[in-house]
Amino acid sequence: MEKTLVLAIIIQLLIASFSSLLVIGLASLFDPVALDRYSTERTEIGIVGGGEVIQFIEKSQVKPYYYGDLSYALSDFNRNRIDAILVVPPVSAYGSEIVQLVLYLPKSDIKGTLVTLQLKKPLEEYEAFVRDVRSPRIGFKPVRLYVDEVPKKTSTYFEFIYGVLIPLLVFTPVFISGGLIIDMLTEEYERKTMELLQVSPVSFQEILDGKMLTAVIIVPLQALLWLSLMRLNRIEIYNTWGILLLVSIVAEVIVMIGAIIAVKYRDRAISQYLYSLILIPVFLSGYIFAESPFNLVARMSAGATGTEELVFLGLYAVLAVPLYIYVKKIQKL
């Protein structure tokens, strides 16, 4: 039990400490454009051919190397002397032929993404230049649409930090505490020490309350530590005390569910298995409902709170009352 708890804390510590690196890696999976803000070095591109596109390449972040033959460029590319190759056909923007550019990228997904990002802007500018040159041949003027008040997309960094990372960090101790209370109780039954504890002046309910209180108290302490580490990473977090209150309430509910399972089955393997079966749908449904604890933490940490958050905070606290009443009666069943 102790090794599992220590390992879980170390994993959370690493996640919180290297959150910036996680942002770069995970954000690149669903929004490669987000990597553009982290790209500082100029990629070295081999240019085969020439034309109007060269003037846009030279104004960009790309560092061009010019080759007269593709074979020489491929030789340097295979030896990692250049990052990519752009083959420009001998077609003028003022001509009528299709301009077909060929781009050779490295096998590395991250490196290839960075090359593509740095080439995106000059190639888009070249495309717009060719369209402007050839547009009079169309014979009609395209209709321009002007749409006002188009909602802007939030940054990937903001979405990942406040929508994924912070809720995951503050609720991971909650899930750990649910498993911890199961271990604490089932060990007493499996080692036959629960009977010895009940012989003492302390009642079973007091024993159960003490163990549950221990499992709950460590949750806000861990959550406060992770939020503090996030602040050290220069991430602004609002409503810290509201977040800690919410995770404490949710921890009470989860810990009581774990205690009920442990007392009823008194076997660690069975109890942990049932707890996992309950926890998985609870975790997956955390982002389905607008006022779920995960979404509440995301909004509170980003500073987007109102009276609705306080109402649902009270509802989650009320949910813990019938569970505690059932826990008090469970030994009598």
HELIX and SHEET records of a PDB file:
HELIX    1   1 GLU A    2  SER A   17  1                                  16    
HELIX    2   2 SER A   19  PHE A   30  1                                  12    
HELIX    3   3 PRO A   32  ARG A   37  5                                   6    
HELIX    4   4 VAL A   53  GLU A   58  1                                   6    
HELIX    5   5 LEU A   70  ASN A   78  1                                   9    
HELIX    6   6 ASP A  109  ARG A  134  1                                  26    
HELIX    7   7 SER A  135  ILE A  138  5                                   4    
HELIX    8   8 THR A  156  PHE A  160  1                                   5    
HELIX    9   9 ILE A  161  LEU A  165  3                                   5    
HELIX   10  10 ILE A  166  GLU A  190  1                                  25    
HELIX   11  11 MET A  194  VAL A  199  1                                   6    
HELIX   12  12 PHE A  204  LEU A  232  1                                  29    
HELIX   13  13 THR A  240  TYR A  265  1                                  26    
HELIX   14  14 ARG A  268  LEU A  284  1                                  17    
HELIX   15  15 SER A  285  TYR A  287  5                                   3    
HELIX   16  16 PRO A  293  ALA A  302  1                                  10    
HELIX   17  17 THR A  307  ILE A  330  1                                  24    
SHEET    1   A 4 LYS A  63  TYR A  67  0                                        
SHEET    2   A 4 GLU A  44  VAL A  48  1                                        
SHEET    3   A 4 ALA A  84  VAL A  87  1                                        
SHEET    4   A 4 VAL A 102  TYR A 104 -1                                        
END                                                                             
